Amino acid sequence: MTIGYTSKGPTHVRLDLIEGAPVENHPLRGHVLQIIVDVSMNYAQMMRKEKLIIANPVPDLIDLYQHQGFIYIPEKKSFFGANEDFCVKEVCYDCL
């Protein structure tokens, strides 16, 4: 499951919450992040956005996000003026 939104301009799709499969024997356990990234990237492409952003990533999962192609950006000012950490991935239009 994920919760997020798109920016009003061309910049990004932002994911504020990513939740994996909490049940040990769930058939999608270990695959949820890849599904969320793929679906979110496809949505960002359809909306003509430049970036896919994971806001305030869980520190223990930053390496996993980087393995998915995200770049970790610590302590950046958000649109609302608060300092937030981000993992950012460019939307690939050559990948279609």
VEXTORDREN-746482 format. One line per 10 residues: number of its first residue (from 1); their letters; for each residue z, y, x of N, C-alpha, C. Coordinates in steps of 0.2 Angstrom, whole numbers. Each point is the difference from the previous one (the first is absolute). Example, Ala and Ser with C-alpha at 12.3 -4.5 7.8 and 13.67 -1.06 7.14 Angstrom:
2
1> as> 39,-28,66,0,6,-4,0,6,4  -4,5,-2,1,6,4,3,5,-4 $
END
This chain:
96
1> mtigytskgp> 0,-6,4,0,6,-4,0,6,4  -3,5,-2,0,7,4,0,5,-5  3,6,2,0,6,-4,-3,6,5  -4,4,-3,-3,5,4,-4,5,-4  -4,4,3,-4,5,-3,-6,2,4  -5,4,-3,-5,3,4,1,7,1  -2,3,6,1,7,0,-5,3,-4  1,7,-2,-5,3,-4,-6,2,3  0,1,7,-6,1,4,-3,-6,3  -4,0,5,-3,-6,3,4,-3,5 $
11> thvrldlieg> 6,1,1,4,-2,6,2,-7,-1  4,-3,-5,3,-6,1,2,-4,-6  2,-6,0,3,-4,-4,7,-2,3  5,2,-3,7,-1,2,4,-6,-3  3,-4,4,4,-6,-3,7,2,2  4,1,-6,7,1,1,4,-6,0  -2,-5,-3,4,-6,0,-4,-6,0  2,-5,5,-4,-6,0,5,-6,0  -1,-4,-5,5,-5,-1,-3,-7,1  2,-4,4,-3,-7,1,3,-5,-6 $
21> apvenhplrg> -2,-6,1,2,-6,-4,8,-1,2  5,1,-5,6,-1,2,3,-8,-1  -5,-4,-3,2,-7,-1,-3,-4,6  5,-4,3,-2,-4,6,-6,-4,0  -1,-3,-6,-6,-5,0,-6,3,-4  0,7,-1,-5,3,-4,-7,-1,4  -5,-2,-3,-7,-1,3,-3,5,4  2,7,-2,-3,5,4,5,3,5  5,-3,1,5,2,5,-4,0,7  1,6,4,-4,0,6,-7,3,-1 $
31> hvlqiivdvs> -2,1,-6,-7,3,-1,0,6,-4  6,2,-2,0,6,-5,-2,6,4  2,2,6,-2,6,3,-7,0,1  -3,-5,2,-8,0,1,-3,1,-6  2,-3,-6,-3,2,-7,1,7,-1  6,3,1,1,7,-2,-4,4,4  -1,-1,7,-4,4,4,-7,0,-2  -2,-6,-1,-7,-1,-2,-2,4,-7  4,-1,-5,-1,3,-6,1,8,0  5,2,4,1,7,1,-6,3,4 $
41> mnyaqmmrke> -2,-3,5,-6,2,4,-6,1,-5  -1,-5,-4,-6,0,-4,0,6,-5  6,1,-3,2,5,-4,-2,7,3  3,1,6,-1,6,4,-8,1,2  -4,-6,1,-7,1,1,-3,3,-7  2,-3,-5,-3,2,-7,2,7,-1  6,2,2,2,7,-2,-3,5,6  -3,-3,5,-3,4,5,6,4,4  5,-4,2,6,3,3,-2,-1,8  4,3,4,-1,0,7,5,-5,3 $
51> kliianpvpd> 6,-1,-2,5,-4,3,4,-4,-6  3,-5,3,5,-4,-4,7,1,4  5,2,-4,6,2,3,6,-5,-3  4,-2,4,6,-4,-2,6,5,2  3,3,-5,5,5,1,7,-3,1  4,2,5,6,-2,2,0,-8,0  -4,-2,5,0,-8,1,7,-2,2  2,-6,-2,6,-4,2,-1,-1,8  5,3,3,0,-1,8,-2,-7,2  3,-5,-3,-1,-7,3,-7,-2,-2 $
61> lidlyqhqgf> -4,3,-4,-7,-2,-1,-5,4,3  2,5,4,-5,5,3,-5,-4,4  2,-5,4,-4,-4,4,-5,-4,-4  2,-3,-6,-4,-3,-5,-6,5,-2  2,6,-2,-5,5,-2,-5,1,5  3,1,6,-5,1,6,-5,-5,1  3,-7,-1,-5,-5,1,-5,0,-6  1,3,-5,-5,1,-6,-5,6,2  1,3,6,-4,6,2,3,7,-2  6,0,-2,3,7,-1,3,3,6 $
71> iyipekksff> 0,6,1,3,4,5,6,3,-2  6,-1,3,6,3,-2,1,7,3  2,4,-5,1,7,1,7,2,-2  5,1,5,7,1,-2,1,8,-2  4,1,-4,3,7,-2,-6,5,0  -4,-1,-5,-5,5,-2,2,4,-6  -1,6,0,1,4,-6,-5,-2,-6  3,-2,-6,-4,-2,-5,-2,7,-4  -4,-1,-5,-2,5,-5,6,4,-3  5,-4,-1,6,3,-3,5,3,5 $
81> ganedfcvke> -2,0,6,4,3,5,6,-4,4  0,-6,-3,5,-5,3,-3,-3,6  4,-2,5,-2,-4,5,0,-8,-2  -6,-3,1,-1,-7,-2,-4,-3,5  2,-7,1,-4,-4,4,-6,-3,-4  -6,-1,4,-6,-2,-3,-3,-6,4  -3,-4,-3,-5,-5,3,-7,2,-3  -5,2,4,-6,2,-3,-6,-4,3  -5,-1,-5,-6,-4,2,-6,4,-3  -5,1,4,-6,3,-2,-4,-4,-5 $
91> vcydcl> -3,3,-5,-4,-4,-5,-6,-1,4  -2,-7,0,-7,-2,3,-5,0,-5  -5,4,0,-6,0,-4,-6,-4,3  1,-1,6,-6,-5,3,2,-7,-1  6,-1,-3,2,-7,-1,-2,-3,-7  -3,4,-4,-2,-2,-7,-6,-5,0 $
END
